[in-house]
Amino acid sequence: HRCFISVILCLNILLLLLLLLLLLLLLLLLFLNDTCETGVEEWAQWSSCSVTCGQGSQVRTRTCVSPYGTHCSGPLRETRVCNNTALCPVHGVWEEWSPWSLCSFTCGRGQRTRTRSCIAPQYGGRSCDGPETQHKPCNIALCPVDGQWQEWRAWSHGSVTCSNGTQQRSRQCTAAAHGGSECRGPWAESRECSNPECTANGQWNHWGHWSGCSKSCDGGWEKRIRICQGVAITGQQCEGTGEEIRRCSEQRCPAPYEICPEDDLISMVWKRTPAGDLAFNRCPLNATGTTSRRCSLSLHGVAFWEQPSFARCISNEYRHLQHSIKEHLAKGQRTLAGEGMSQVTKTLLDLTQRKNFYAGDLLVSVEILRNVTDTFKRASYIPASDGVQVCENIVKECEPAWDGGLSSIELMQVIEDFIHIVGMGMMDFQNSYLMTGNVVASIQKLPAASVLTDINFPMKGRKGMVEWARNSEDRVVIPKNIFTPMSTELDESTVFVLGAVLYKNLELILPTLRNYTVVNSKIIVVTIRPEPKTSDSFLEIELAHLANVSVGGGPSRRHLIWDAHCPTASAPPRSLWGCKTVLTDASHTKCLCDRLSTFAILAQQPREIIMESAGTPSVTLIVGSGLSCLALITLAVVYAALWRYIRSERSIILINFCLSIISSNILILVGQTQTHNKGICTTTTAFLHFFFLASFCWVLTEAWQSYMAVTGKIRTRLIRKRFLCLGWGLPALVVAISIGFTKTKGYGTSNYCWLSLEGGLLYAFVGPAAAVVLSNPVVTKLPVFFFFLFPPFFISPLPTPLPL
């Protein structure tokens, strides 16, 4: 216990000693802090002046040295002003441009000038940059151009051939311009002349016109003559010949089979006409104008008459109606003119319902409707719906009298204008439907603020809707927010006239499109006046296809847009922009369009529609197929001669492949001449289908044989039989299934003996061929793949080396 207490006392004493030591150290530090000064170095030299001329600045610095970690007092950086005695350079400065001077000439082309001064530089400064003077052309007025005499012409012949006479000469004055003066002085002069000897020589007159050619073809002759006049008794005759001859009509005369014989048709006699020419006749007695008929060559080179064209024949009733329009337009009062045009429309309706008119009558009908519509616009007259019925009659009956002259775009424009004229006379919120056998038109007068829902056209549930429109799958949805005026001058109180037209068979008179394209749907027209703002709205248009044809120009069907203001019918469609396809299948196409126009589906015809019947194979086909067969037969003969040396499974496959190609070439040549016999054409097509597929299958068999040869399984007899089953059996199975499903429908067409493009039968060849093409590289590369993956199965082990 005493030891423990002693230890505690010792520890306490040590602790007190440590505390006293720490206290002494703290006092020592405080003493040193109060008595020691901070170390600061001396100032450095002043730096150079910041500028080389004028007033600048200098800087000097110093460093703080603090061994005890304290801060130094006072600044570490000083700055002072310095003056450089050198003068700074002053650069030259341009003054303002002076005003443009007057034009250097009072007329004609001159120039105007302006200048500026440069304030001189000082103390070595730079001069001013840029030009001191500027010029620009001027032309105050055109200078007057005075008339100028041209050179005198040669003196004329004497007035008499003998004795004294006179000669004359004249000169011309160029036309004065821009206020110039005319020429001064005489324009003609005369002088006396004499011919005392009267020995005048003859002078040639000008050449006459060429005579008619002695032949119309195969080379003939034509000539012209001139006369020598003015030969005196003692004078000389004219030098040279008075007759000139040259060849003409050197083109080949057409053969008898290249000339259309004389023909009597529709009480008109058509004279003999070479192929490629037109024959003309007067129109029948009930019409005025001329009719034409072309003599053309058939595919076999034989001339034949085409049907007469009556595009320039106008019936007397239509001609009289056309003249009556001028009388109504001459009326001073607008109302009377409108009533007269309404009577013209009714008369035209009666005429178009007779169904016996010429193509020229159709053209006159469209012209009459255009004049009537323009008159209604100016007269503010509200007509009946007879105009739409007239257009319907034109569309319905145009095909038998069609000659390609009628402007379908112009006809549609007339109908649109007529609809808007009727719409402007309707009451607000009124909805009117005009329905005929070929046209359904909707006319609505809608205030902008009252359109709360989208508008559908046609309204199939409407009472009295024609059957073809009710069953039609075509429609257009007009969004409600499209009824926003484009012009800022219009507001929500604006009243819109909405017109929508559905044509049933207008495609019959549409202009011919390029690249064998056709209109593959009904045609819908949407028009709104005044013009709305369509940039933020989309029309939803759905059209049913008339035929299952592929669409040209892209992978999906697209809408075709006509410009309603296209000036001619032969002009191509405006563009395909403005619409995007959102849904398409074999029977429908649905698009969204951001503009109002005429909409339809543009499609490409199947090849069998646009292919012409070739009576005999072309030279290219005969030469190509002949050379191919010749090369393959030569190869087969070489294989037969060397068969005992090269006999193998691979050789058997190549021989079968050659046989399939030779058979295909022969059938191609035969099939081109058997289109008239349906049975032979169908059989040829079926065998072509079989041999073409066999060619692809034998290619696949060759790849399979290579794989078997690498794996070492080619020696079995079962494998060889499988080669034959794949090369000939698989194509036969595909053809049998195709014929069973189609009942030979599509095997051969009226123009060629091959699979039809209709109904998808072509995929019975394309599908297996594509499968062979895609699988052949896989089968070919399998041996290489297994060779690197499992080398022990393909490489025999090396023999073990014997010990020495």
C-alpha positions in Angstrom: 0.0 0.0 0.0 2.8 2.4 0.8 4.5 1.5 -2.5 1.3 2.4 -4.4 1.0 5.7 -2.7 4.7 6.5 -3.5 4.1 5.8 -7.1 1.1 8.1 -7.2 3.0 10.9 -5.7 5.9 10.5 -8.1 3.5 10.7 -11.1 1.9 13.8 -9.8 5.2 15.5 -9.3 6.2 14.6 -13.0 2.9 16.0 -14.3 3.5 19.3 -12.4 7.0 19.6 -13.9 5.6 19.0 -17.4 3.0 21.7 -17.0 5.7 24.2 -15.7 7.8 23.4 -18.8 5.0 24.0 -21.2 4.2 27.3 -19.5 7.8 28.4 -19.8 7.8 27.6 -23.6 4.6 29.6 -24.1 6.0 32.6 -22.4 9.2 32.4 -24.5 7.2 32.4 -27.7 5.1 35.4 -26.7 8.3 37.2 -25.9 10.0 36.4 -29.2 6.8 37.5 -31.1 6.8 40.9 -29.4 10.5 41.6 -29.6 11.5 40.2 -33.1 10.9 42.3 -36.4 9.5 40.7 -39.6 12.1 40.4 -42.4 11.3 42.2 -45.7 13.6 42.3 -48.7 14.7 45.4 -50.5 12.6 46.9 -53.5 13.5 45.6 -56.9 14.5 47.9 -59.8 11.7 49.8 -61.6 10.5 48.1 -64.8 10.7 49.6 -68.3 8.0 52.1 -69.2 4.9 50.4 -70.6 4.8 52.5 -73.8 7.5 53.7 -76.2 5.9 57.1 -76.6 3.7 59.3 -74.5 2.7 58.7 -70.9 3.0 55.2 -69.4 3.7 53.4 -66.2 6.5 51.6 -64.3 6.3 48.8 -61.7 8.6 47.5 -58.9 8.0 44.7 -56.4 9.5 43.2 -53.2 9.3 39.9 -51.2 8.1 39.3 -47.6 10.4 37.0 -45.6 8.8 35.8 -42.3 10.7 33.1 -40.4 8.1 32.9 -37.7 5.1 32.7 -39.9 3.9 36.2 -39.4 2.7 38.7 -42.1 4.8 41.6 -43.3 3.4 45.1 -43.1 3.3 47.5 -46.1 2.7 46.9 -49.9 4.7 44.4 -52.0 4.1 46.3 -55.3 4.4 49.9 -56.3 3.5 51.7 -59.6 4.5 55.2 -60.8 3.9 57.3 -63.9 6.6 57.5 -66.6 6.8 59.9 -69.5 8.5 58.9 -72.8 9.9 61.9 -74.6 9.3 60.3 -78.0 6.1 61.4 -79.8 3.6 58.7 -80.8 2.8 58.3 -84.6 -0.6 59.6 -85.8 -2.2 57.6 -88.6 -4.0 59.2 -91.5 -7.8 59.4 -91.3 -10.3 59.7 -94.2 -12.7 62.6 -94.1 -16.4 62.2 -95.2 -17.2 61.5 -98.8 -18.2 64.5 -100.9 -21.6 64.4 -102.6 -21.9 62.6 -106.0 -21.1 64.9 -108.9 -23.4 65.4 -111.8 -23.5 62.9 -114.6 -20.7 63.4 -117.1 -23.1 63.3 -120.0 -26.6 64.7 -120.3 -27.7 61.6 -122.3 -26.5 58.2 -122.9 -24.2 56.3 -120.5 -21.9 58.5 -118.3 -20.5 58.4 -114.8 -20.8 60.2 -111.5 -17.8 60.8 -109.2 -17.2 61.6 -105.5 -14.0 62.1 -103.6 -12.7 62.3 -100.1 -9.6 63.7 -98.4 -7.1 62.1 -96.2 -5.9 63.9 -93.0 -2.1 63.6 -93.3 -0.3 61.2 -90.9 2.2 62.6 -88.3 5.3 61.3 -86.5 5.7 58.3 -88.8 2.0 57.2 -88.9 0.4 55.2 -91.8 -1.4 56.8 -94.7 -5.1 56.3 -95.3 -6.1 52.9 -96.9 -8.7 52.7 -99.7 -9.5 54.7 -102.8 -9.7 58.5 -102.9 -12.2 58.6 -105.7 -15.3 56.5 -106.5 -17.2 56.2 -109.8 -20.6 54.8 -110.7 -22.4 54.7 -114.0 -25.4 56.9 -114.8 -27.8 57.2 -117.6 -30.2 60.2 -117.3 -31.9 59.7 -120.7 -31.4 58.0 -124.0 -29.6 60.2 -126.4 -31.5 61.3 -129.5 -30.4 59.4 -132.6 -30.6 61.3 -135.9 -31.4 59.6 -139.1 -28.4 58.9 -141.2 -28.3 58.5 -145.0 -27.0 55.2 -146.2 -24.8 54.7 -149.2 -26.3 55.5 -152.6 -27.5 52.5 -154.5 -26.1 51.7 -158.0 -27.4 53.7 -160.9 -30.4 52.1 -162.6 -30.5 51.0 -166.2 -31.2 53.7 -168.7 -34.7 54.5 -169.5 -34.1 53.7 -173.2 -31.8 51.2 -174.9 -30.7 53.7 -177.5 -30.2 57.5 -177.7 -30.5 59.7 -174.7 -32.2 58.7 -171.5 -32.0 59.0 -167.8 -30.7 57.0 -164.9 -31.7 57.1 -161.3 -30.3 56.1 -158.0 -31.7 56.3 -154.5 -30.6 56.0 -150.9 -32.4 55.2 -147.6 -32.5 57.0 -144.3 -32.1 55.0 -141.1 -35.0 55.6 -138.7 -34.5 58.4 -136.1 -34.9 57.4 -132.4 -35.5 59.1 -129.1 -36.5 62.4 -130.6 -33.7 62.7 -133.2 -34.2 64.5 -136.4 -34.9 63.0 -139.8 -32.4 62.9 -142.6 -32.0 66.2 -144.6 -31.5 66.2 -148.3 -32.9 64.3 -151.4 -33.5 60.6 -151.3 -33.2 60.2 -155.0 -31.0 61.5 -157.9 -31.2 61.3 -161.6 -28.8 62.0 -164.5 -28.9 61.9 -168.2 -27.3 59.0 -170.1 -26.9 58.3 -173.8 -26.2 55.3 -176.0 -25.4 56.5 -179.5 -24.2 53.1 -180.8 -27.2 51.2 -179.5 -25.2 48.0 -179.0 -26.9 46.9 -175.8 -26.3 43.3 -174.7 -28.9 41.0 -173.3 -29.6 40.7 -169.5 -30.9 37.7 -167.6 -34.1 38.1 -165.6 -34.4 36.5 -162.2 -34.8 32.7 -162.0 -38.4 31.5 -161.9 -39.8 29.1 -159.4 -39.0 25.4 -159.4 -41.5 23.3 -161.2 -43.2 20.3 -159.6 -41.2 17.1 -159.2 -41.7 14.5 -162.0 -42.1 11.8 -159.4 -43.4 11.7 -155.8 -40.8 9.1 -154.7 -37.8 7.0 -156.0 -36.1 10.1 -157.5 -37.5 12.6 -160.0 -36.5 15.8 -161.7 -37.6 19.5 -161.4 -36.5 22.5 -163.3 -36.6 26.3 -163.4 -36.0 28.8 -166.3 -35.0 32.5 -166.8 -35.4 34.8 -169.8 -32.8 36.9 -171.6 -34.1 40.4 -172.3 -32.9 43.7 -173.7 -30.8 42.3 -176.6 -30.2 45.1 -179.3 -29.7 44.5 -182.9 -26.0 44.8 -182.6 -25.8 43.5 -179.0 -24.7 40.1 -177.7 -26.9 37.3 -176.2 -26.9 36.6 -172.5 -24.1 34.4 -171.3 -25.0 31.1 -169.7 -28.0 28.8 -169.8 -31.6 29.7 -169.3 -32.6 26.4 -167.8 -31.5 24.6 -164.5 -32.4 21.0 -163.5 -32.0 19.2 -160.2 -33.1 15.9 -158.6 -36.0 15.6 -156.2 -38.2 13.2 -154.2 -35.3 10.7 -153.6 -37.1 8.9 -150.8 -38.1 5.2 -151.3 -41.6 4.6 -152.6 -43.7 2.5 -150.2 -44.3 -1.1 -151.1 -47.9 -2.0 -152.0 -48.4 -3.5 -148.5 -47.2 -0.3 -147.0 -50.1 1.7 -148.5 -53.6 1.7 -147.1 -56.1 1.0 -149.9 -59.0 3.2 -150.7 -61.8 2.7 -148.2 -65.4 3.8 -147.9 -66.4 4.4 -144.3 -69.2 6.5 -142.8 -70.2 7.8 -146.2 -66.7 9.1 -146.8 -64.2 7.9 -149.3 -60.6 7.6 -148.0 -58.1 7.6 -150.7 -54.9 5.6 -150.9 -52.5 6.8 -148.3 -48.9 5.7 -147.5 -48.3 4.5 -143.9 -47.5 7.2 -141.5 -49.6 9.9 -143.3 -52.9 11.4 -142.5 -55.9 11.5 -144.9 -58.5 14.3 -144.5 -62.2 14.5 -145.3 -65.0 16.8 -144.7 -67.1 16.1 -141.6 -70.6 14.5 -142.1 -73.5 16.6 -143.3 -74.7 17.4 -139.8 -71.4 18.8 -138.7 -68.8 21.3 -139.8 -65.0 21.0 -139.9 -62.6 18.3 -141.1 -62.1 14.7 -140.0 -58.8 12.9 -140.2 -57.7 9.2 -140.5 -54.2 7.9 -140.0 -52.6 5.1 -142.0 -50.3 3.1 -139.7 -48.1 0.0 -139.9 -48.8 -3.1 -137.9 -46.2 -5.1 -136.1 -45.8 -7.2 -139.2 -45.2 -4.1 -141.4 -48.6 -4.2 -143.1 -50.4 -0.9 -143.5 -53.9 -0.6 -142.0 -56.4 2.2 -141.4 -57.0 3.5 -137.9 -60.4 4.8 -136.8 -61.3 8.3 -138.0 -60.8 11.2 -135.6 -63.7 13.6 -135.2 -61.9 16.0 -132.8 -62.4 18.8 -135.3 -66.0 18.0 -136.2 -68.7 20.1 -134.4 -72.4 19.4 -134.8 -74.6 22.1 -136.1 -76.6 22.3 -132.8 -73.4 22.8 -130.7 -72.1 25.4 -133.2 -75.4 27.3 -133.0 -75.2 27.1 -129.1 -71.7 28.4 -129.2 -72.7 31.4 -131.3 -75.7 32.1 -129.0 -73.3 32.7 -126.1 -71.9 35.8 -127.8 -75.4 37.2 -128.0 -76.0 36.7 -124.2 -72.6 38.2 -123.4 -73.6 41.3 -125.4 -76.5 42.1 -123.1 -75.8 45.1 -121.0 -77.6 43.9 -117.8 -75.9 41.3 -115.7 -79.1 39.6 -114.7 -80.2 39.2 -118.3 -76.8 37.7 -119.2 -77.1 35.3 -116.2 -80.6 34.1 -117.3 -79.5 33.7 -120.9 -76.5 31.5 -119.7 -78.9 29.4 -117.6 -80.9 28.7 -120.7 -77.7 27.8 -122.6 -76.9 25.3 -119.8 -80.3 23.6 -120.1 -80.0 23.4 -123.8 -76.5 21.9 -123.4 -77.9 19.4 -120.9 -80.5 18.2 -123.5 -77.8 17.9 -126.2 -75.4 15.8 -124.1 -78.2 13.4 -123.1 -78.7 12.3 -126.7 -75.5 10.3 -126.7 -74.8 11.0 -130.4 -72.1 13.6 -130.6 -68.6 13.9 -132.0 -65.4 14.4 -130.0 -65.4 18.1 -131.2 -68.7 18.5 -129.5 -67.2 17.5 -126.2 -64.5 20.1 -126.6 -67.1 22.7 -127.4 -69.2 21.6 -124.4 -66.3 22.2 -122.0 -65.7 25.6 -123.6 -69.4 26.6 -123.2 -69.4 25.5 -119.6 -66.3 27.6 -118.9 -67.9 30.7 -120.5 -71.1 30.1 -118.6 -69.3 29.8 -115.3 -67.3 33.0 -115.9 -70.6 34.8 -116.7 -72.2 33.6 -113.5 -69.2 34.9 -111.5 -69.5 38.4 -113.0 -73.3 38.5 -112.9 -73.7 37.3 -109.3 -76.3 34.9 -110.6 -77.0 31.6 -108.8 -77.6 28.8 -111.4 -79.3 25.5 -111.1 -77.3 22.2 -110.9 -77.6 21.5 -114.6 -73.9 22.3 -115.1 -72.8 19.3 -112.9 -75.2 17.1 -114.9 -73.7 18.2 -118.2 -70.2 17.4 -116.8 -71.5 14.0 -115.8 -72.9 13.4 -119.3 -69.5 14.3 -120.8 -67.6 12.0 -118.4 -70.1 9.2 -119.0 -70.3 9.3 -122.7 -66.8 10.5 -123.6 -65.2 7.1 -124.1 -66.9 6.1 -127.4 -66.2 9.6 -128.9 -62.9 10.2 -127.3 -60.0 11.4 -129.4 -57.6 12.7 -126.8 -58.5 16.3 -127.2 -60.6 16.9 -124.1 -58.9 18.5 -121.2 -59.8 16.6 -118.1 -58.1 19.2 -115.8 -60.1 21.9 -117.5 -63.3 19.9 -117.0 -62.6 19.5 -113.3 -61.8 23.2 -112.9 -65.2 24.0 -114.5 -67.0 21.8 -112.0 -65.2 23.3 -109.1 -66.0 26.8 -110.2 -69.7 25.8 -110.7 -69.8 24.3 -107.2 -68.5 27.5 -105.6 -71.0 29.6 -107.5 -73.9 27.5 -106.3 -72.4 27.5 -102.8 -72.3 31.3 -102.6 -76.0 31.5 -103.2 -76.9 29.0 -100.4 -77.9 29.8 -96.9 -75.4 29.5 -94.0 -75.1 25.9 -92.6 -76.9 24.6 -95.7 -75.6 21.2 -97.1 -76.4 20.2 -100.7 -75.6 17.0 -102.5 -75.5 16.6 -106.3 -75.6 12.9 -107.3 -75.4 11.5 -110.7 -74.3 8.2 -112.2 -70.6 9.2 -112.3 -70.2 12.2 -110.1 -71.1 12.9 -106.4 -70.6 16.5 -105.3 -71.1 18.0 -101.8 -71.6 21.7 -101.4 -71.6 23.2 -97.9 -71.6 26.8 -96.7 -70.0 26.9 -93.2 -69.2 29.9 -91.0 -65.7 29.4 -89.6 -66.8 29.6 -85.9 -69.5 26.9 -86.4 -67.3 24.0 -87.5 -66.9 21.9 -84.3 -66.3 18.4 -85.8 -64.4 16.9 -88.6 -66.3 16.5 -91.9 -66.5 13.2 -93.8 -67.1 12.8 -97.5 -69.0 11.1 -99.0 -71.8 10.8 -96.5 -72.8 7.2 -97.3 -75.9 7.1 -95.0 -77.5 10.1 -96.7 -80.9 9.6 -98.1 -80.9 9.2 -101.9 -77.2 8.4 -102.1 -76.4 6.6 -105.4 -75.5 2.9 -105.0 -72.0 3.1 -106.3 -71.1 5.9 -103.8 -72.8 4.1 -100.9 -70.8 0.9 -101.5 -67.5 2.8 -102.3 -64.7 2.4 -99.8 -63.2 5.8 -100.7 -63.5 8.7 -98.3 -61.8 11.9 -97.1 -61.9 13.4 -93.6 -61.6 17.2 -93.5 -60.3 18.4 -90.1 -62.3 21.0 -88.3 -59.2 23.2 -87.6 -58.6 23.7 -91.3 -61.3 26.4 -91.4 -58.9 29.1 -90.4 -58.6 32.0 -92.9 -55.2 32.3 -94.5 -55.5 36.1 -95.0 -55.1 38.3 -91.9 -58.0 40.5 -93.2 -60.5 37.7 -92.5 -61.7 36.7 -89.0 -63.8 34.0 -87.4 -66.9 35.4 -89.0 -65.7 34.3 -92.4 -68.0 32.0 -94.2 -66.4 29.1 -96.2 -67.8 27.3 -99.2 -66.6 23.6 -99.0 -66.8 21.6 -102.2 -66.0 17.9 -102.4 -66.4 15.8 -105.6 -66.0 12.0 -106.1 -65.5 10.9 -109.7 -66.4 7.3 -110.6 -64.7 6.9 -114.0 -62.8 10.1 -114.8 -59.7 8.1 -115.3 -61.0 7.3 -118.8 -60.2 10.8 -120.0 -57.2 11.7 -117.9 -54.0 12.6 -119.7 -51.6 9.8 -120.5 -48.9 9.5 -117.9 -45.3 8.5 -118.5 -43.6 5.2 -117.5 -46.7 3.1 -118.1 -48.5 4.5 -115.0 -52.3 4.6 -114.6 -54.7 6.1 -112.1 -55.6 3.1 -109.9 -58.5 4.6 -107.9 -61.5 6.9 -108.0 -60.7 10.6 -107.9 -61.5 12.9 -105.0 -61.4 16.7 -105.2 -61.5 18.9 -102.1 -61.7 22.7 -102.5 -62.5 25.5 -100.1 -63.0 29.2 -100.8 -61.8 31.5 -99.5 -58.5 29.7 -99.2 -58.0 28.3 -95.7 -54.8 27.8 -93.8 -53.8 24.1 -94.3 -50.2 24.1 -93.1 -51.1 22.9 -89.6 -53.9 20.5 -90.6 -53.9 17.2 -92.6 -56.6 15.8 -94.7 -57.1 12.1 -94.2 -57.7 10.4 -97.5 -58.4 6.7 -98.1 -58.8 5.3 -101.6 -59.5 1.8 -102.7 -57.5 0.3 -105.5 -59.2 -0.5 -108.8 -56.7 -3.3 -109.7 -54.0 -5.2 -107.9 -51.0 -3.5 -109.6 -47.7 -2.4 -108.2 -47.1 1.2 -107.6 -44.3 2.9 -109.5 -41.6 5.0 -107.9 -41.5 3.5 -104.4 -42.2 0.5 -102.2 -45.6 1.7 -101.1 -48.6 3.2 -102.9 -48.7 7.0 -102.9 -51.3 9.6 -103.6 -51.1 11.6 -106.8 -51.8 15.3 -106.7 -52.9 17.4 -109.7 -52.5 21.1 -109.7 -56.0 22.5 -110.3 -54.6 25.4 -112.2 -52.5 23.4 -114.7 -52.9 25.0 -118.1 -52.9 21.9 -120.3 -54.1 18.4 -120.1 -50.9 17.0 -121.3 -48.9 18.5 -118.5 -47.6 16.0 -116.0 -48.9 16.0 -112.4 -47.6 18.7 -110.2 -45.7 16.4 -107.9 -46.1 13.7 -105.3 -45.1 16.0 -102.4 -47.7 17.1 -100.0 -48.9 13.7 -99.0 -47.4 10.9 -96.9 -48.6 7.3 -96.9 -49.6 6.1 -93.4 -51.2 2.8 -94.4 -51.2 0.6 -97.5 -52.2 -2.9 -98.4 -53.3 -4.8 -101.5 -56.7 -3.1 -101.7 -56.4 0.3 -99.9 -54.0 3.2 -99.4 -54.4 5.8 -96.7 -52.6 9.1 -96.8 -52.3 12.4 -94.9 -52.1 15.5 -97.1 -51.4 19.1 -96.1 -53.0 20.8 -99.1 -56.3 21.0 -101.0 -56.2 19.5 -104.5 -57.3 16.6 -106.6 -56.3 13.2 -105.2 -55.9 9.7 -106.7 -53.6 6.7 -106.6 -50.9 6.5 -109.2 -49.8 2.9 -110.0 -47.7 1.1 -112.5 -49.3 -1.3 -114.9 -48.4 -5.0 -114.8 -45.9 -6.0 -117.4 -48.3 -8.2 -119.2 -50.5 -5.1 -119.8 -47.8 -3.0 -121.4 -45.9 -5.7 -123.3 -46.6 -5.9 -126.9 -47.2 -9.2 -128.6 -44.1 -10.4 -130.3 -45.1 -12.7 -133.2 -41.6 -14.1 -133.5 -38.7 -14.2 -131.1 -36.4 -11.2 -131.3 -33.0 -11.5 -132.9 -31.3 -10.9 -129.6 -33.2 -13.8 -127.9 -32.5 -16.2 -130.8 -28.8 -15.4 -130.8 -28.4 -15.5 -127.0 -30.4 -18.7 -126.5 -28.7 -20.3 -129.6 -25.2 -19.5 -128.3 -26.1 -20.8 -124.8 -27.4 -24.1 -126.2 -24.5 -24.5 -128.5 -22.0 -24.1 -125.7 -23.9 -26.4 -123.3 -24.3 -29.1 -126.0 -20.5 -28.9 -126.8 -19.8 -29.3 -123.1 -22.1 -32.3 -122.9 -20.4 -33.9 -125.9 -17.0 -33.4 -124.3 -18.2 -35.0 -121.1 -19.6 -38.0 -123.0 -16.3 -38.5 -124.9 -14.3 -38.4 -121.7 -16.9 -40.0 -119.4 -14.8 -43.1 -118.6 -12.1 -40.9 -117.3 -14.1 -38.2 -115.5 -17.0 -40.1 -114.2 -18.0 -38.9 -110.7 -20.9 -37.6 -108.7 -19.9 -34.1 -109.5 -19.9 -34.8 -113.2 -23.4 -36.3 -113.0 -24.6 -33.2 -111.3 -23.1 -30.9 -114.0 -24.6 -33.0 -116.8 -28.1 -32.7 -115.2 -27.5 -28.9 -114.8 -26.7 -28.6 -118.5 -29.8 -30.5 -119.5 -32.0 -28.2 -117.4 -30.5 -25.1 -119.0 -30.7 -26.4 -122.5 -34.4 -27.4 -122.0 -35.1 -23.9 -120.7 -33.6 -22.1 -123.7 -35.5 -24.3 -126.1 -38.8 -23.7 -124.3 -38.2 -19.9 -124.3 -37.9 -19.9 -128.1 -40.9 -22.1 -128.5 -43.1 -20.2 -126.1 -42.6 -16.9 -127.9 -44.6 -18.3 -130.9 -47.3 -20.2 -129.1 -49.3 -17.5 -127.4 -52.2 -18.0 -129.7 -52.6 -21.6 -128.5 -53.6 -21.6 -124.9 -53.0 -25.3 -124.2 -49.5 -25.3 -125.7 -48.7 -22.0 -124.0 -49.8 -23.4 -120.6 -47.8 -26.5 -121.0 -44.7 -24.6 -122.1 -45.0 -22.3 -119.1 -45.3 -25.2 -116.7 -42.2 -26.9 -118.1 -40.3 -23.6 -118.1 -41.3 -23.2 -114.4 -40.0 -26.8 -113.8 -36.7 -26.5 -115.7 -35.8 -23.0 -114.3 -36.4 -24.3 -110.7 -34.3 -27.4 -111.6 -31.4 -25.2 -112.7 -31.4 -23.6 -109.2 -31.8 -26.9 -107.4 -28.9 -28.5 -109.2 -26.7 -25.6 -108.2 -27.7 -26.3 -104.6 -27.1 -30.0 -105.2 -23.5 -29.2 -106.3 -22.9 -27.4 -103.0 -24.4 -30.3 -101.0 -22.1 -32.7 -102.9 -19.0 -30.6 -102.0 -20.0 -30.7 -98.4 -20.5 -34.5 -98.5 -17.2 -34.9 -100.3 -15.3 -33.1 -97.5 -17.1 -35.0 -94.7 -16.4 -38.4 -96.5 -20.0 -39.5 -96.8 -20.3 -39.4 -100.6 -19.8 -43.1 -101.1 -23.2 -44.3 -99.9 -25.8 -45.1 -102.7 -28.5 -43.4 -100.6 -26.7 -40.0 -100.9 -26.7 -40.3 -104.7 -30.4 -40.9 -104.8 -31.0 -37.9 -102.7 -29.1 -35.8 -105.2 -31.6 -36.8 -107.9 -34.5 -36.1 -105.6 -33.3 -32.6 -104.8 -32.3 -31.8 -108.4 -35.5 -33.0 -110.2 -38.0 -34.0 -107.5 -38.2 -30.7 -105.6 -39.0 -28.6 -108.7 -41.6 -31.1 -109.8 -43.2 -31.0 -106.4 -43.3 -27.1 -106.4 -44.8 -27.0 -109.9 -47.4 -29.7 -109.1 -48.5 -27.8 -105.9 -48.7 -24.5 -107.9 -50.8 -26.1 -110.7 -53.1 -27.8 -108.1 -53.8 -24.6 -106.3 -54.2 -22.3 -109.3 -55.8 -24.8 -111.7 -53.3 -23.6 -114.3 -54.6 -20.0 -114.0 -51.7 -17.7 -114.5 -49.6 -20.2 -116.5 -49.3 -18.2 -119.7 -50.9 -14.9 -120.8 -52.1 -13.5 -124.1 -48.7 -11.9 -124.8 -46.1 -14.3 -123.5 -45.8 -17.9 -122.2 -44.6 -17.3 -118.7 -46.0 -16.9 -115.2 -48.5 -14.1 -114.9 -47.8 -11.2 -112.6 -51.3 -11.3 -111.3 -52.3 -13.2 -108.2 -48.9 -13.8 -106.8 -48.1 -16.9 -108.9 -44.7 -15.5 -109.7 -43.7 -16.1 -106.1 -43.9 -19.9 -106.8 -40.7 -19.3 -108.8 -39.1 -16.4 -107.0 -39.5 -17.9 -103.5 -37.7 -21.2 -104.1 -35.1 -19.5 -106.3 -34.4 -17.0 -103.5 -34.2 -19.8 -100.9 -31.6 -21.6 -103.0 -29.5 -18.4 -103.6 -29.5 -17.7 -99.8 -28.8 -21.2 -98.6 -26.1 -22.0 -101.2 -23.4 -19.9 -99.5 -24.2 -21.5 -96.2 -23.9 -25.0 -97.5 -20.7 -24.1 -99.3 -19.0 -22.7 -96.2 -20.0 -25.5 -93.8 -17.0 -27.7 -94.7 -14.6 -24.8 -94.1 -16.3 -24.1 -90.8 -16.1 -27.6 -89.6 -12.6 -27.9 -90.9 -11.4 -25.2 -88.5 -13.7 -26.3 -85.7 -13.0 -30.0 -85.7 -9.7 -30.6 -87.5 -9.2 -34.2 -86.2 -12.3 -35.3 -88.2 -10.8 -33.9 -91.4 -7.1 -34.4 -91.0 -5.6 -37.9 -90.6 -3.0 -38.2 -87.8 0.6 -38.2 -88.8 2.5 -41.5 -88.5 4.6 -42.0 -85.4 8.3 -41.5 -86.2 10.5 -44.6 -85.7 13.3 -44.5 -83.3 16.8 -44.2 -84.8 
